[in-house]
Structure formats: structure tokens, C-alpha cells
Amino acid sequence: MKGRYTPPQAWVEIDLKAVLHNYNEIRKIARRQLEPRRGRAVDILSVVKADAYGHGMLEVAGVIAKEGGAFFAVSNAEEGVMLRKRLGKKPRILLFEATIIDLIPHLIKYDLTPAVCTMDFTCAYDKAAARRGRRLPVHVKIDTGMGRMGVHHTDAVGFIQGLSAFKHLKVEGLFTHFPLADTDEAFTCAQMDDFAKVVSGAIERGIAFTFLHAANSMGLSGYKNRLFNLARPGVMLYGLYPSENVRMLVSLKPVMCVKATVLLLKTIAAGSGVSYGHTFKAPRDIPVAVVSIGYSDGYLRALSNKAAVLLNGVRCPVLGRVTMDQIVVDITQALDVGQVNVGDEAVVMGRQGRGFISADELAEWAGTIHYEITCSLGNRLPRVMLK
């Protein structure tokens, strides 16, 4: 880890080989679930936004690009510029958020494809392309039920027809987003129907598209559809399952392992409290370890008195509230297996020996989703890339 004066006391390890395994497993699903169109093979649009969900956008995209991945999606122009500088000219980069007109010069300079859904932005983008004598691709975001970014599906055909009149823009793709793919199959299928109507309406008006996409991880793995030709996986790239049912369809490998250092060993006397508020009081004398991770590192305070870490491959419960920089854990059962020493590695998330703590478990303990767990931990702690 360049730029550090000392080794970190808490860190994230990223298994880049696991990323490649997951990418290739997703390609197999995509070929089964999606329809190749006009002689094109099904493509993968790897979602590496939010710093690859905390896993390291530049490193993750780099190994996928070497594996043949040539299309990436990011949230905004800042991420897009960083990725372009790392990957060079060849890969396509799609921005999910592109409505700020002031950013247009950066989009053109760094060859970033915007997702469009407003005529103001589109007009400005066409004028900028004209000044440079170029014809630039755009993807149209269609709102079929997410209620966030996008032109509403009932207005989409007219919007697309209006875009087709711009001489310096090419409507390269259409896409939408599934908000209930893991909970409401009927709603998701209705979204697909509404999207299909938009596609048919545009084709009837002589407008053709290279890419049609909506298949996020759950949409890709849970639904078979003959309309889309571009898979758009996110969370599955990182070894996380969008639902338990998906485990039966594909074998993924976890990419992230979070570790922290044992700072201190002591005994909490019976009746004594632990951490702020004394939300835990020892019912007996308890041997504990103070471990160097806290909410300043992205280890959520909601994990207080609920989570565990691994020492000697054994689960050691978190006692009391998570503090800014440390947690206190009960090492009674770890001592039954072997010694625990200052400087030992505690696994906060991941595998140690026969023990395993998943992002899903941490999410359940914290009352959140695994996306937040990896983004919180991965974006705050220094990363070690395992190749």
C-alpha cells in the first residue's frame, strides 16, 4: 500500500482471481438467458460504479478488461474519467448519471457515453458534438417503474423519435432498471412488457439499436428474456448473490475479505460494563480482545452486540457498542482452539480456517443490505489486491 507510513491495522483484501471467476460464470448465464441479436454475441456491461461497490474500480475493471471485457458502467463523469485514464481508448464506458450540461466537455474529451432522459441535455450534447464534427452515441434511460432517472415509458417513443432527428447523436442503446426483481416477479415482467412496447414502437418508426439492456444481477439470473442482448451485472461480479434462489443457478466466489489487528488482550470482570453506554455487562469473567476496527472504518455501529469476528477460525461475539476505532470481542471459544496474541489477524468478513462470515450476515445483523456493507468497508479501509 503505497503512501502509508506504517502497515494498516485494519484492511481489505480483494481477490482479483475471484472477480475473473465470477465474470466468466456470469457470461455463461448471459448466454443462456439473453438473445443474441443481428448476429452479435451477447455482451457484458460490467457495473463498476461506487468504486466497484467498494472493491476498487480501477483494479477490478483492469482484470476484467484483460479477460476481454470491453464495456463498463459507472455512476458519474468523475468515475468515468478515472476509468478512461486507466483503461485507455478501447473500452466503452457508460455513465448512468448524465444530466448536468456543464459536464459535456468532459464526456466528449474522454469518450464517455451518457445515459440521456431530458431534451435540454440532449440538445446541448448535440450542439457540442456538432462543434467538434462528431456523431456521438447515447443510451436512453427509460423509467418503467423505478421512479428515479429516466423518461417515462409512456413518453419514451416520442422522446426517442425526437433524438433520432439530431444529426450528431446516435441512439445506440435503450435501457431500464428493475426495482423489484427479487420480490415481485409480476411487476418485473410487466416492466419487460412496457419496455418491449417502447422498443417495438421505436423500430416501427425506423429507429434501430445496438444494445438493449435491463438485466442487473437479479434480472439476469432470475429471468429469461428474448429481448435484451446486453447483461448488466453488478453485485454478482463481487461474489454476492442478489437472492438465495440464485445460489442454485451459479457458483460465485467472495471477492472481499476484511481483516483487523488484535490490539490488546484483557479480562472483563463479572458485572463490569463494556464500551459506551454499558449496553453489555459481563455475566462472568470474560477474556476479550480489543480489535482495531470501528465505525470510522465503515464497520457499522448497528453491529453493536450482534456481530462476530473470527479468531483461530472461531466466531468471537462483539461485546457492547462499536466505537469509532475499536471493538471488543469475547475470545472464550477462540482460546479453546489455541492461543490469541496481540498482533493476530481477526477476520471481520471473509474466511479464516473453517469459519466464514459473509457480507450477507453482516447486513442481516446491521439491518441493511450487503451493498452497503461492502461500500462502507471497501471505500474506507486500505485495500490489498491479491492477484
PLY file of the C-alpha trace (Angstrom):
ply
format ascii 1.0
element vertex 387
property float x
property float y
property float z
element edge 386
property int vertex1
property int vertex2
end_header
0.00 0.00 0.00
1.95 2.97 -1.34
1.88 6.23 0.56
1.48 4.70 4.02
3.99 5.32 6.77
3.12 2.14 8.67
1.22 -1.07 7.92
-2.55 -0.67 8.41
-4.23 -2.11 11.48
-7.43 -2.81 9.55
-7.61 -3.50 5.82
-9.49 -5.12 2.95
-8.12 -7.91 0.79
-9.55 -8.15 -2.75
-9.23 -11.47 -4.59
-8.96 -10.49 -8.26
-8.95 -14.16 -9.35
-12.38 -14.46 -7.76
-13.53 -11.47 -9.83
-12.50 -13.29 -13.00
-14.22 -16.49 -11.88
-17.44 -14.60 -11.25
-17.19 -12.71 -14.53
-16.87 -15.93 -16.51
-19.76 -17.56 -14.61
-21.93 -14.54 -15.42
-21.01 -14.82 -19.10
-22.34 -18.38 -19.10
-25.65 -17.25 -17.58
-25.93 -14.36 -20.02
-25.55 -16.68 -22.98
-28.38 -18.85 -21.65
-30.72 -16.05 -20.60
-30.33 -13.41 -23.31
-30.92 -13.39 -27.03
-28.08 -12.63 -29.47
-29.41 -10.06 -31.96
-28.37 -9.31 -35.55
-25.50 -11.75 -35.41
-23.93 -10.14 -32.32
-22.86 -12.23 -29.38
-24.36 -11.35 -26.03
-22.21 -8.69 -24.37
-21.47 -7.97 -20.72
-21.73 -4.45 -19.30
-19.75 -4.72 -16.08
-21.06 -2.33 -13.44
-18.08 -0.91 -11.55
-19.75 2.20 -10.10
-19.24 3.28 -6.49
-15.60 2.18 -6.77
-16.78 -1.30 -7.80
-19.08 -1.46 -4.78
-16.09 -0.80 -2.55
-13.83 -3.37 -4.22
-11.63 -0.98 -6.21
-12.92 0.18 -9.59
-9.58 0.57 -11.35
-8.21 -2.81 -10.32
-11.45 -4.72 -10.90
-12.04 -3.15 -14.31
-8.41 -3.77 -15.21
-8.61 -7.54 -14.73
-11.99 -7.74 -16.50
-10.59 -5.78 -19.45
-7.68 -8.23 -19.72
-10.23 -11.05 -19.75
-11.91 -9.46 -22.76
-14.46 -7.25 -21.05
-14.94 -4.17 -23.23
-17.95 -2.37 -21.73
-18.19 -0.78 -18.27
-20.80 1.25 -16.42
-20.09 3.91 -13.81
-22.21 6.40 -11.93
-20.79 9.74 -12.99
-18.25 11.64 -15.02
-15.63 11.63 -12.27
-15.59 7.83 -12.21
-15.68 7.74 -16.00
-12.63 9.96 -16.41
-10.65 7.92 -13.87
-11.56 4.70 -15.65
-10.71 6.06 -19.09
-7.29 7.18 -17.91
-6.62 3.70 -16.53
-8.02 1.56 -19.36
-7.09 3.65 -22.39
-9.15 4.31 -25.51
-10.62 0.90 -26.33
-13.35 0.01 -23.77
-16.80 1.60 -23.86
-17.79 3.47 -20.70
-21.44 4.27 -19.97
-22.49 6.88 -17.41
-25.69 6.11 -15.50
-25.91 9.74 -14.36
-25.53 12.31 -17.16
-27.91 15.26 -16.88
-25.50 18.09 -16.00
-24.84 20.17 -19.11
-21.61 21.65 -17.70
-20.05 18.17 -17.78
-20.49 17.73 -21.54
-16.94 18.85 -22.50
-15.53 16.16 -20.21
-17.81 13.48 -21.67
-16.61 14.28 -25.18
-12.94 14.66 -24.27
-12.83 11.30 -22.51
-15.21 9.46 -24.87
-17.83 8.70 -22.21
-21.28 7.60 -23.36
-24.09 9.36 -21.49
-27.45 7.98 -20.46
-29.96 10.60 -21.58
-33.51 11.28 -20.43
-34.05 15.04 -20.86
-34.27 17.09 -24.04
-32.32 20.02 -22.56
-29.24 17.86 -22.01
-29.66 16.12 -25.36
-29.87 19.41 -27.30
-26.75 20.71 -25.59
-24.91 17.45 -26.24
-25.83 17.50 -29.94
-24.58 21.09 -30.31
-21.29 20.21 -28.61
-20.86 17.19 -30.89
-21.59 19.36 -33.94
-18.91 21.86 -32.94
-16.41 19.01 -32.92
-17.69 17.46 -36.14
-18.53 14.16 -34.47
-21.51 11.81 -34.18
-21.71 10.50 -30.64
-23.56 7.52 -29.14
-26.11 7.86 -26.34
-28.20 5.39 -24.35
-31.76 6.35 -23.43
-32.80 5.60 -19.86
-36.47 4.55 -19.71
-38.41 4.60 -16.45
-40.64 1.52 -16.38
-41.25 1.64 -12.64
-38.10 2.64 -10.76
-39.33 6.23 -10.37
-35.83 7.64 -10.45
-33.77 8.59 -13.52
-35.31 8.11 -16.94
-38.03 9.23 -19.33
-41.37 7.58 -18.50
-42.12 4.63 -20.76
-45.38 6.18 -21.95
-43.41 9.15 -23.32
-40.34 7.22 -24.43
-41.18 6.53 -28.09
-41.77 10.21 -28.79
-38.58 11.12 -26.91
-36.53 8.60 -28.89
-38.03 9.80 -32.16
-37.05 13.34 -31.22
-33.48 12.17 -30.54
-33.26 10.44 -33.89
-33.64 13.82 -35.58
-30.35 15.07 -34.11
-27.66 14.76 -36.79
-24.75 14.42 -34.41
-26.17 11.83 -32.00
-26.76 8.11 -32.42
-29.27 6.31 -30.18
-27.04 3.32 -29.56
-28.96 1.72 -26.71
-32.11 1.66 -24.60
-32.21 0.51 -21.00
-34.32 0.37 -17.87
-33.98 -0.71 -14.25
-35.74 -3.34 -12.12
-36.61 -2.17 -8.57
-38.49 -5.33 -7.53
-36.73 -8.13 -9.41
-36.06 -10.01 -6.18
-39.53 -9.57 -4.65
-42.20 -9.12 -7.34
-41.97 -11.24 -10.47
-45.28 -9.98 -11.89
-44.20 -6.33 -11.62
-40.84 -7.09 -13.22
-42.46 -8.98 -16.10
-44.81 -6.01 -16.60
-41.74 -3.77 -16.80
-40.32 -6.00 -19.51
-43.59 -5.76 -21.43
-43.62 -1.97 -21.18
-40.00 -1.82 -22.30
-40.77 -4.14 -25.23
-43.58 -1.82 -26.33
-41.13 1.08 -26.40
-38.66 -0.93 -28.46
-41.37 -2.04 -30.91
-42.72 1.49 -31.22
-39.29 2.87 -31.99
-38.48 0.15 -34.51
-41.79 0.85 -36.28
-40.53 4.39 -36.75
-37.34 3.13 -38.36
-35.06 3.51 -35.33
-32.59 0.66 -34.71
-30.48 -0.05 -31.61
-27.27 -1.89 -30.95
-27.88 -2.53 -27.25
-30.99 -3.27 -25.19
-30.35 -3.85 -21.50
-32.07 -4.12 -18.16
-30.60 -7.26 -16.70
-28.97 -6.33 -13.41
-27.72 -9.27 -11.34
-31.16 -10.37 -10.18
-32.80 -9.64 -13.52
-30.11 -11.62 -15.34
-30.11 -14.65 -13.09
-33.80 -14.78 -12.23
-35.49 -14.04 -15.56
-35.18 -15.40 -19.07
-35.91 -12.89 -21.79
-35.53 -12.78 -25.56
-35.49 -9.00 -25.88
-32.27 -7.89 -24.18
-28.81 -8.51 -25.61
-26.59 -6.86 -23.00
-26.19 -8.24 -19.49
-25.57 -5.63 -16.80
-24.25 -7.44 -13.70
-23.11 -5.59 -10.63
-23.21 -7.31 -7.27
-22.64 -10.81 -8.70
-19.25 -9.74 -10.02
-18.19 -9.40 -6.41
-19.37 -12.82 -5.28
-22.60 -11.57 -3.71
-25.96 -13.15 -4.51
-28.98 -10.94 -5.24
-31.23 -13.61 -3.67
-30.91 -17.04 -2.10
-32.54 -18.67 -5.14
-29.66 -17.55 -7.33
-27.25 -19.78 -5.37
-28.80 -22.75 -7.17
-28.02 -21.24 -10.58
-24.41 -20.17 -10.24
-21.38 -20.72 -8.01
-19.73 -17.41 -7.15
-16.62 -16.72 -5.11
-16.49 -13.92 -2.49
-14.05 -11.22 -3.54
-13.67 -9.16 -0.36
-12.10 -10.19 2.94
-11.87 -7.65 5.78
-9.23 -8.03 8.45
-8.20 -6.15 11.59
-5.47 -6.45 14.21
-5.75 -7.56 17.83
-4.52 -4.56 19.81
-4.95 -5.69 23.41
-5.94 -8.73 25.50
-7.60 -8.40 28.88
-10.27 -9.84 31.13
-13.61 -8.14 31.79
-14.61 -8.85 35.38
-18.07 -10.19 36.16
-20.56 -7.33 36.48
-18.40 -4.86 34.55
-19.72 -2.97 31.52
-18.17 -2.77 28.06
-17.95 0.28 25.78
-20.16 3.37 25.65
-23.46 3.14 27.47
-22.54 -0.21 29.04
-25.07 -1.92 26.77
-23.27 -5.17 27.62
-22.37 -6.23 31.17
-20.28 -9.31 31.77
-22.23 -12.14 33.46
-18.87 -13.74 34.38
-15.19 -13.05 33.97
-14.68 -12.89 30.17
-11.38 -12.91 28.26
-11.61 -10.33 25.49
-9.59 -8.88 22.63
-9.71 -5.25 21.56
-9.73 -5.26 17.73
-8.71 -2.31 15.55
-11.84 -1.57 13.55
-14.76 0.78 14.20
-17.38 2.91 12.54
-14.75 5.34 11.22
-13.59 2.38 9.10
-17.11 1.62 7.87
-17.84 -1.09 10.44
-21.38 0.00 11.21
-22.43 0.96 14.73
-25.60 -1.06 14.12
-23.43 -4.19 14.52
-23.07 -3.49 18.26
-23.84 -6.57 20.40
-24.87 -8.51 17.28
-21.86 -9.30 15.11
-18.84 -11.57 15.48
-15.30 -11.77 14.15
-13.10 -14.80 13.51
-10.06 -15.63 15.61
-8.48 -19.07 15.28
-11.28 -19.75 12.82
-13.86 -19.41 15.61
-16.62 -16.81 15.95
-15.99 -14.30 18.70
-19.04 -12.15 19.58
-18.83 -8.35 19.58
-19.49 -7.07 23.11
-21.03 -3.64 23.64
-21.17 -0.78 21.21
-18.94 -0.43 18.19
-16.78 2.64 18.76
-15.04 4.93 16.31
-11.81 2.92 16.11
-12.21 -0.35 18.03
-14.48 -3.20 19.01
-14.28 -5.57 21.97
-14.83 -9.28 21.32
-15.28 -12.33 23.56
-12.42 -14.75 22.81
-13.51 -17.56 25.16
-14.13 -20.08 22.39
-11.09 -18.99 20.37
-8.89 -19.84 23.38
-10.34 -23.36 23.36
-8.72 -23.80 19.93
-5.36 -22.12 20.53
-3.57 -19.01 21.70
-4.68 -15.49 20.83
-1.90 -12.91 20.74
-1.57 -9.19 20.27
-0.93 -8.60 16.58
-3.06 -11.53 15.41
-5.37 -11.06 12.43
-9.07 -11.06 13.17
-11.30 -11.67 10.16
-14.23 -9.27 10.22
-15.70 -10.52 6.94
-14.48 -13.50 4.96
-12.88 -16.84 5.71
-10.43 -17.94 8.39
-9.82 -21.67 8.76
-13.22 -23.35 8.78
-15.00 -20.17 9.84
-16.74 -17.82 7.44
-18.60 -14.54 7.94
-20.39 -13.26 4.85
-21.44 -9.79 3.79
-25.00 -11.09 3.93
-24.62 -11.97 7.62
-23.15 -8.59 8.45
-26.02 -6.97 6.57
-28.59 -9.01 8.47
-27.01 -8.14 11.82
-26.93 -4.45 10.89
-30.42 -4.38 9.38
-29.19 -3.32 5.94
-28.13 -4.81 2.59
-24.81 -6.30 1.52
-24.27 -3.44 -0.96
-23.93 -1.02 1.97
-21.61 -3.36 3.84
-19.06 -3.65 1.02
-19.30 0.01 0.05
-18.85 1.16 3.65
-15.90 -1.11 4.41
-14.28 -1.08 0.99
-14.39 2.67 0.48
-12.84 3.48 3.85
-10.18 0.87 4.51
-6.91 0.48 2.58
-7.03 -2.34 0.04
-4.61 -5.15 -0.68
-5.08 -6.60 -4.16
-4.50 -10.35 -4.39
-3.67 -11.42 -7.95
0 1
1 2
2 3
3 4
4 5
5 6
6 7
7 8
8 9
9 10
10 11
11 12
12 13
13 14
14 15
15 16
16 17
17 18
18 19
19 20
20 21
21 22
22 23
23 24
24 25
25 26
26 27
27 28
28 29
29 30
30 31
31 32
32 33
33 34
34 35
35 36
36 37
37 38
38 39
39 40
40 41
41 42
42 43
43 44
44 45
45 46
46 47
47 48
48 49
49 50
50 51
51 52
52 53
53 54
54 55
55 56
56 57
57 58
58 59
59 60
60 61
61 62
62 63
63 64
64 65
65 66
66 67
67 68
68 69
69 70
70 71
71 72
72 73
73 74
74 75
75 76
76 77
77 78
78 79
79 80
80 81
81 82
82 83
83 84
84 85
85 86
86 87
87 88
88 89
89 90
90 91
91 92
92 93
93 94
94 95
95 96
96 97
97 98
98 99
99 100
100 101
101 102
102 103
103 104
104 105
105 106
106 107
107 108
108 109
109 110
110 111
111 112
112 113
113 114
114 115
115 116
116 117
117 118
118 119
119 120
120 121
121 122
122 123
123 124
124 125
125 126
126 127
127 128
128 129
129 130
130 131
131 132
132 133
133 134
134 135
135 136
136 137
137 138
138 139
139 140
140 141
141 142
142 143
143 144
144 145
145 146
146 147
147 148
148 149
149 150
150 151
151 152
152 153
153 154
154 155
155 156
156 157
157 158
158 159
159 160
160 161
161 162
162 163
163 164
164 165
165 166
166 167
167 168
168 169
169 170
170 171
171 172
172 173
173 174
174 175
175 176
176 177
177 178
178 179
179 180
180 181
181 182
182 183
183 184
184 185
185 186
186 187
187 188
188 189
189 190
190 191
191 192
192 193
193 194
194 195
195 196
196 197
197 198
198 199
199 200
200 201
201 202
202 203
203 204
204 205
205 206
206 207
207 208
208 209
209 210
210 211
211 212
212 213
213 214
214 215
215 216
216 217
217 218
218 219
219 220
220 221
221 222
222 223
223 224
224 225
225 226
226 227
227 228
228 229
229 230
230 231
231 232
232 233
233 234
234 235
235 236
236 237
237 238
238 239
239 240
240 241
241 242
242 243
243 244
244 245
245 246
246 247
247 248
248 249
249 250
250 251
251 252
252 253
253 254
254 255
255 256
256 257
257 258
258 259
259 260
260 261
261 262
262 263
263 264
264 265
265 266
266 267
267 268
268 269
269 270
270 271
271 272
272 273
273 274
274 275
275 276
276 277
277 278
278 279
279 280
280 281
281 282
282 283
283 284
284 285
285 286
286 287
287 288
288 289
289 290
290 291
291 292
292 293
293 294
294 295
295 296
296 297
297 298
298 299
299 300
300 301
301 302
302 303
303 304
304 305
305 306
306 307
307 308
308 309
309 310
310 311
311 312
312 313
313 314
314 315
315 316
316 317
317 318
318 319
319 320
320 321
321 322
322 323
323 324
324 325
325 326
326 327
327 328
328 329
329 330
330 331
331 332
332 333
333 334
334 335
335 336
336 337
337 338
338 339
339 340
340 341
341 342
342 343
343 344
344 345
345 346
346 347
347 348
348 349
349 350
350 351
351 352
352 353
353 354
354 355
355 356
356 357
357 358
358 359
359 360
360 361
361 362
362 363
363 364
364 365
365 366
366 367
367 368
368 369
369 370
370 371
371 372
372 373
373 374
374 375
375 376
376 377
377 378
378 379
379 380
380 381
381 382
382 383
383 384
384 385
385 386
